[in-house]
Amino acid sequence: MDHAVIQSEIVMIQARTAAWWRATLALCLGSMLVFINLYAPQPLLPELRAGYQVSTLMIGLVMSLATLTLAVSLLVYGPLSDAIGRGGIMRLSLLGAAGVTLLLAWAPDINSLLVLRALQGLALGGLPAVAIAWMGDEFHPAAIAPAVGLYIAANTLGGIGGRMLGGSIGDWWSPEVAFLSIGGITLMGVAIFWRLLPQADSFRPQPFQLTQAAGSLLGHLRNPLLLGAYLIGGLNFLVFINQYSYMTFRLAEAPFELDAHWLGLLFLTYLGGTLGSSISARVAARLSATGNMLTGILIMMCGTAITLAPVLPLIVVGLTISAFGFFLCHATASGWVGRQAVHARGSASALYLVFYYLGASLGPLWMEPFWLWRHWAGIALSSWLVLIFTLGLAIWLRHRQARALQPVLDASP
């Protein structure tokens, strides 16, 4: 029997029913756990740098290696979940990530710490790679959009929560206690997630075909409308996430000399991004998707300029404005990918995330020479150079889309 016919005979989970709330809560909890563990070390970077006596570039690998391996894992978990199911992958990957976080507390040297973070990135990719696909299997089509909205909000809250927990516990006690505490919290969260996530009733395994999967990915990369969005998402995230890492180094030094607790609170500026992503659809209705991307990039450039001020409140304002612009552009670019893909939309969206996290992992290699040259002024310059490039890409996408639509407009009466 055809897969679509089989699926239509199964009762799908309807929006805002008890089953919908249970499943959505489970996936939101899982999402928060992923980003708590991914970003908890970020406010601890100055303290870890001093403890291991390494350079800013070396300690920056704590973040970039995890995002790099997470990006690579997305290419594995998605097709694997089509063949063996999604629930088991999410449960086991979260459990593995919690175990690695506990091991971080006993890393004897920087090399051990970096290996563990690379392994953690591989584990953390399991949930973001398949969570929305799980919704697509089990939820009624009308129930997916509100669940995805809550899921993305949980991403942001997990990122904020992880940094605040890591910074506060690391400041009050030590980074080792922070890792142990977050690992313990994650284990408790995994137990709740394990129990809350309903059994998958609508999933039907599909044999994995390597040539077909590779062909789909190559097809997406040959589509200029997709490739432009991939580069915009990845390069903007390179700027955005690594600005925060280098800002922790800046604010840990004189004249600010903030400790890890206050550095963790700095990430509350991410709430500007929560607002940006939440209104992106309404802004796009007025400006168009490419107009939204252009606007977001320009806002990031302005926010970066404000962070040059030697005054902490203005630095916070600048970071908040940058977060708003970044997420305005990111939410639009990720939605653009889903609309522009002519086939295999799931792999097209996964490839966007690969570029997204790959950009984050390559950021220190680009920014470190600028940091050594002029500290924060150098970081601002390196950011503007990348943002000028992505601004050009957005303008190019705008013209490319207009050319694609012109024959349709000419043919209309």
Secondary structure, DSSP 8 states (H G I E B T S, - for coil): --HHHHHHHS--B-TTSHHHHHHHHHHHHHHHHHHHHHHTTGGGHHHHHHHHT--HHHHHHHHHHHHHHHHHHHHHHHHHHHHH-SHHHHHHHHHHHHHHHHHHTT--SHHHHHHHHHHHHHHHTHHHHHHHHHHHHHB-HHHHHHHHHHHHHHHHHHHHHHHHHHHHHHHHT-HHHHHHHHHHHHHHHHHHHHHHS---SS-------HHHHHHHHHHHHH-HHHHHHHHHHHHHHHHHHHHHHHHHHHHHSTTT---HHHHHHGGGGGHHHHHHHHTHHHHHHHH-HHHHHHHHHHHHHHHHHHTTSSSHHHHHHHHHHHHHHHHHHHHHHHHHHHHH-SS-HHHHHHHHHHHHHHHHHHHHHHHHHHHHHHHHHHHHHHHHHHHHHHHHHHHHHHHHHHHHHHHHHHH--
